[in-house]
Amino acid sequence: MTRLRDRFDALLLDLDGTLYRGHAVIPGAPEALSGAESAQALMYVTNNASRSAAAVAAHLSELGFGAAADQVVTSAQAAAHLLADRLPRGASVLVVGADDLAAEVDHVGLRPMRRFDGEVPAAVVQGYSPQIAWPDLAEAAYAVRSGALWVAANTDATLPTERGLAPGNGALVAALRTATDTEPIVAGKPYAPLVEDALTRAGTRSALMVGDRLDTDIDGALCVGLESLLVLTGVSTLADLGARSADGLPTYVSDSLDALNYPVLQDDPVRYGDGDLAVRLDESLRRNPGRAIPIVP
């Protein structure tokens, strides 16, 4: 039996909405990824820039996933790498976000700062933190309007929590965009830098992107030419999927992460354009719970 996961050398796994929601693990997710017989590299790829890779790995281990820090790839790391590629060593970077984002900036040889007076920083890097306030955004606006390079860790409009969808980094990026009439360079999904970091770390391009968001996980896979699995455990719904064009579809869709451990349902694919996509996917998933349904463009 060739399972879906056996077709790839690596799995690039989203976190929020795919493995857990807020502080609650999604039922069955740790078991779906367990098994010493698995030969795939598991890479945990998150747009959240508020925690270090070590902190994310510790949280995943507490939830039963057994992740190590070198398996975690964050948008903070991708943003720091992006800045290091564009700035001279020692350049100053205004950090709007968590201390762990500032630590990643420092790790690549740049100089993080929180305020500036006189010296305009070479860049602004913006990532999610629940402590961000108006003075932080104002400081960033002054710097961007003065010519600083602006890098956003991600532009996720919302963040899944156990209470529902809360404002994400993208909501705060939108405020700064409005204040500066400027567009940031984005490191996280759906853009290439974070996904390419994960592929480099995995040492292969034979990888499946697994996630719950069409606008980040699935579009991120499409951006770099990877196959993808949309799991309906987080943000995106079948109605969202039904509204997509043929060039924005995931390769597979499932209601459960456990679909990785079963063969793809090749004898019951859903074809785009043959009626209401959302309705036909819902019918197929009801007939085949826990299986990956291929979508044929």
C-alpha positions in Angstrom: 0.0 0.0 0.0 1.5 3.3 -1.1 0.3 6.0 1.3 0.1 9.6 0.2 3.1 10.5 2.5 5.2 7.7 0.9 5.2 9.5 -2.4 7.4 12.3 -1.0 10.7 12.6 0.7 9.5 15.5 3.0 6.3 16.9 4.4 6.1 20.6 5.0 3.6 21.0 7.7 1.8 24.2 8.7 1.0 24.6 12.4 -1.9 26.9 13.3 -5.1 25.3 12.0 -3.3 22.1 10.8 -1.8 20.6 14.0 -3.4 22.8 16.6 -5.8 25.7 17.2 -4.6 28.1 19.8 -3.5 25.9 22.7 -5.6 22.9 21.7 -4.2 20.1 19.6 -6.4 19.0 16.7 -7.7 15.6 17.5 -5.7 12.8 15.8 -3.0 15.0 14.4 -0.1 13.7 16.5 -1.1 10.1 15.8 -1.3 10.9 12.1 2.3 11.9 12.0 3.7 9.2 14.3 5.4 6.0 13.2 9.0 5.1 13.2 8.7 3.4 9.9 8.2 6.8 8.2 11.1 7.8 6.0 9.9 11.4 5.3 11.6 14.4 6.7 9.0 16.3 8.8 9.5 20.1 8.5 7.2 22.3 10.6 6.8 25.5 8.7 5.1 28.5 10.4 4.2 32.0 9.4 4.2 33.0 13.0 7.2 35.1 13.8 6.6 35.6 17.5 8.4 32.5 18.8 11.8 31.0 18.3 12.2 27.6 16.6 13.2 26.1 19.9 10.1 27.4 21.6 7.9 26.2 18.8 9.5 22.7 18.9 9.0 22.6 22.7 5.3 23.5 22.2 4.9 20.8 19.5 6.6 18.2 21.8 4.2 19.1 24.6 1.3 18.5 22.3 2.7 15.1 21.3 4.5 15.8 18.0 8.0 15.2 19.2 9.6 18.0 17.0 13.2 19.2 17.3 14.3 22.8 16.8 16.1 22.0 13.5 12.8 20.8 12.1 11.0 24.1 12.7 11.2 26.8 10.0 9.8 30.2 10.9 8.9 33.3 9.0 11.2 35.2 11.5 14.1 33.1 10.2 13.1 33.7 6.6 12.7 37.4 7.2 16.2 37.6 8.8 17.8 35.7 5.9 16.0 38.0 3.4 17.4 41.0 5.2 20.9 39.5 5.4 20.9 39.0 1.7 20.1 42.7 1.1 22.0 44.6 3.8 25.7 44.9 4.8 26.7 43.1 8.0 26.0 45.2 11.0 23.3 47.3 9.4 20.6 48.5 11.8 17.1 47.0 11.6 14.0 48.4 13.4 12.1 45.5 14.8 8.3 45.6 15.1 7.4 42.3 16.8 8.5 39.8 19.4 12.0 39.5 21.0 12.5 36.3 19.2 12.2 38.1 15.9 14.9 40.6 17.1 17.1 37.6 18.1 16.9 36.2 14.5 17.9 39.6 13.2 20.9 39.6 15.5 21.7 35.9 14.6 22.4 36.9 11.0 24.8 39.7 11.9 22.4 42.7 11.8 21.8 45.1 14.6 18.2 45.1 15.9 16.7 48.3 17.4 13.3 49.3 18.8 13.5 53.1 18.5 15.7 55.5 16.5 16.6 59.1 16.9 18.6 60.7 14.1 20.0 57.6 12.4 17.4 56.1 10.1 17.6 52.3 10.2 18.5 50.4 7.0 15.4 48.3 7.3 12.2 47.6 9.2 11.1 44.1 9.9 7.5 43.4 11.1 6.2 40.3 12.7 3.3 39.3 14.8 3.2 40.0 18.5 0.1 40.6 20.7 2.0 43.4 22.5 2.4 45.6 19.4 1.0 49.1 20.0 0.5 52.4 18.2 4.0 53.7 19.2 5.6 50.7 17.5 3.7 51.2 14.3 4.4 54.9 14.4 8.2 54.3 14.7 8.1 51.9 11.8 6.1 54.5 9.7 8.7 57.2 10.3 11.5 54.8 9.2 9.7 53.5 6.1 8.8 57.0 5.0 12.5 57.9 5.5 13.5 55.3 3.0 14.1 52.1 5.1 13.6 48.8 3.5 10.4 47.2 4.8 10.2 43.4 5.3 7.1 41.7 6.7 7.4 38.2 8.2 3.9 37.4 6.8 0.7 39.0 5.8 -1.8 36.6 7.4 -4.9 38.7 8.0 -6.1 36.4 10.8 -4.7 34.1 13.4 -6.7 30.9 14.5 -7.3 30.7 18.2 -9.5 28.4 20.3 -12.1 31.3 20.4 -12.0 31.9 16.7 -10.1 34.1 14.3 -8.1 37.0 15.8 -6.2 39.7 13.9 -3.0 38.4 12.5 0.2 40.2 11.4 -1.4 41.1 8.1 -3.9 43.3 9.8 -1.0 45.2 11.4 0.9 45.3 8.1 -2.2 46.8 6.5 -2.2 49.7 9.1 1.5 50.5 8.2 0.8 50.1 4.5 -2.0 52.7 4.8 0.2 55.0 6.8 3.2 54.9 4.4 1.7 54.1 0.9 4.4 51.5 0.6 4.3 47.7 0.0 6.6 45.4 2.1 8.7 42.5 0.9 7.1 39.5 2.4 9.1 36.5 3.7 6.4 34.1 4.7 3.8 32.0 2.9 2.5 32.4 0.2 5.8 33.9 -0.9 8.9 31.8 -1.7 11.5 32.7 0.9 10.0 30.7 3.8 9.1 27.7 1.7 12.6 27.7 0.0 14.2 27.8 3.5 12.2 24.7 4.4 13.2 22.9 1.3 16.8 23.7 1.8 16.6 22.5 5.4 14.9 19.2 4.2 17.5 18.7 1.5 14.9 17.8 -1.1 12.3 19.3 -3.5 10.3 16.1 -3.3 7.9 17.6 -0.7 4.2 17.9 0.0 2.9 21.1 1.5 0.2 20.4 4.1 -1.9 23.2 5.5 -5.4 24.7 6.3 -5.2 28.0 4.4 -5.6 28.5 0.7 -4.1 32.0 0.7 -0.9 31.0 2.5 -0.2 27.2 2.5 -1.7 26.3 -0.9 -0.6 29.4 -2.7 2.9 29.0 -1.1 3.1 25.5 -2.6 2.0 26.8 -6.0 4.5 29.6 -5.8 7.4 27.1 -5.8 5.9 24.3 -7.8 5.0 21.8 -5.0 2.0 19.5 -4.6 -0.2 20.3 -1.7 -2.8 18.9 0.7 -5.6 21.2 2.1 -6.9 19.9 5.4 -10.3 21.3 6.5 -9.4 21.7 10.1 -8.6 25.4 10.2 -9.4 28.5 8.3 -10.3 27.7 4.7 -13.6 26.0 3.9 -15.0 24.0 0.9 -16.9 27.2 0.0 -13.6 29.1 -0.2 -12.2 26.3 -2.3 -15.2 26.4 -4.6 -14.6 30.1 -5.3 -11.1 29.5 -6.6 -9.9 29.5 -10.2 -8.4 26.3 -11.7 -4.8 27.6 -11.2 -5.3 28.2 -7.5 -6.3 24.7 -6.4 -4.5 22.3 -4.0 -3.5 18.9 -5.4 -5.6 17.1 -2.7 -8.2 17.9 0.0 -9.1 16.0 3.1 -11.0 16.5 6.3 -8.2 14.8 8.3 -4.5 14.8 8.6 -4.7 11.0 8.7 -5.2 11.1 5.0 -1.4 11.1 4.8 -1.5 7.4 5.9 -3.8 6.1 3.2 -3.5 5.8 -0.6 -5.0 8.7 -2.6 -8.5 8.0 -3.7 -7.5 7.8 -7.4 -10.8 6.1 -8.5 -12.9 9.1 -7.2 -11.2 12.3 -8.3 -13.1 15.6 -8.4 -12.8 17.5 -11.7 -12.8 21.3 -11.7 -15.5 22.6 -13.9 -17.9 19.7 -13.6 -20.5 21.5 -11.6 -20.2 23.0 -8.1 -16.7 22.1 -6.8 -17.6 22.6 -3.1 -20.7 20.4 -3.3 -18.9 17.6 -5.1 -16.0 17.6 -2.7 -18.3 17.5 0.2 -20.1 14.5 -1.2 -16.8 12.7 -1.9 -15.5 13.4 1.6 -18.7 12.1 3.1 -18.3 8.9 1.2 -14.6 8.7 2.0 -13.8 10.2 5.4 -10.2 10.6 6.2 -9.0 10.1 2.6 -7.2 12.5 0.3 -9.5 13.5 -2.6 -7.5 14.5 -5.7 -8.7 17.6 -7.6 -8.2 17.5 -11.3 -7.9 21.0 -12.8 
